Amino acid sequence: MENLSRRMEKTLKSPKIPKQKKKEKHWSILFIGNYGKTFVIKRFKTLVILSLFLFISSILLSGLFIFLYKAESNKYNIIKTNIKTSEKNFDLLKEEKEILLTRLVLAEEKNNPKEQNLLPINRFVIVNNLKISTDKTSKNLNIKFKIKNISQNLDLVSGYMFIIMKREKEDNTTWTTIPGCKLVDNKPASYKEGKKFIINCRKEAEFTTNIKEPPKNFKEISIFAYNIEGKLIFAKNFSI
């Protein structure tokens, strides 16, 4: 009887339910269309983390590129500044050289009166840094240059200036005089028709023309300066 009751107890006992494995938790995003169609993006959390990593990486790379660009830009600006400084120093040295040479010739004139006719004309002023440009609006040629007083006591110098634009060096029929005037022996005939100037130490002179030609059409520029009494105090040809 006891065996029978034990068997009945075993029979009546409920069978064991097998344990289910724990499902791995992850985020998903579900899209539902107008007609009930669904679209699931799995591993949403992983995608968010990956996107965030790429975003931060792009910011860091952008910052690195900006830093490198600024460093190279600073180097370029320093080099550009050094070049400009060197050019200014070169112009100053060139100017000082011309002044010393002129004063040397003047000193020799005092010691050798017989050589007066061999002296250069530019005894009171020098001209350098000649620049020719084309106006962007009018397309006219503009001429700029620096004029410096080199007289012994830096006395005030005033007078008149001319520019002769030469398309051909030897053919004066191709020349243009600014301001316009007649030429005698390839020089301005009337000095008072020139552009007035007055200089104490140095200044920049500018001539605006009506010439609508590129600078390459001209081979040479001549600059003449007369003092207020009409004496030629500067004459020089500049190649273009």
Stockholm file with secondary structure:
# STOCKHOLM 1.0

chainA/1-240         MENLSRRMEKTLKSPKIPKQKKKEKHWSILFIGNYGKTFVIKRFKTLVILSLFLFISSILLSGLFIFLYKAESNKYNIIKTNIKTSEKNFDLLKEEKEILLTRLVLAEEKNNPKEQNLLPINRFVIVNNLKISTDKTSKNLNIKFKIKNISQNLDLVSGYMFIIMKREKEDNTTWTTIPGCKLVDNKPASYKEGKKFIINCRKEAEFTTNIKEPPKNFKEISIFAYNIEGKLIFAKNFSI
#=GR chainA/1-240 SS CHHHHHHHHHHHSCCCCCCCCCCCCCCCEEEECTTSCEEEECCHHHHHHHHHHHHHHHHHHHHHHHHHHHHHHHHHHHHHHHHHHHHHHHHHHHHHHHHHHHHHHHHHHHHCGGGGGGSCSCSSEEEEEEEEEECTTTCCEEEEEEEEECCTTCCCEEEEEEEEEESSSSCGGGEEEESCCCEETTEESCGGGSEEEEESSEEEEEEECCCCSCGGGCCEEEEEEEETTSCEEEEEEEEC
#=GC SS_cons         CHHHHHHHHHHHSCCCCCCCCCCCCCCCEEEECTTSCEEEECCHHHHHHHHHHHHHHHHHHHHHHHHHHHHHHHHHHHHHHHHHHHHHHHHHHHHHHHHHHHHHHHHHHHHCGGGGGGSCSCSSEEEEEEEEEECTTTCCEEEEEEEEECCTTCCCEEEEEEEEEESSSSCGGGEEEESCCCEETTEESCGGGSEEEEESSEEEEEEECCCCSCGGGCCEEEEEEEETTSCEEEEEEEEC
//
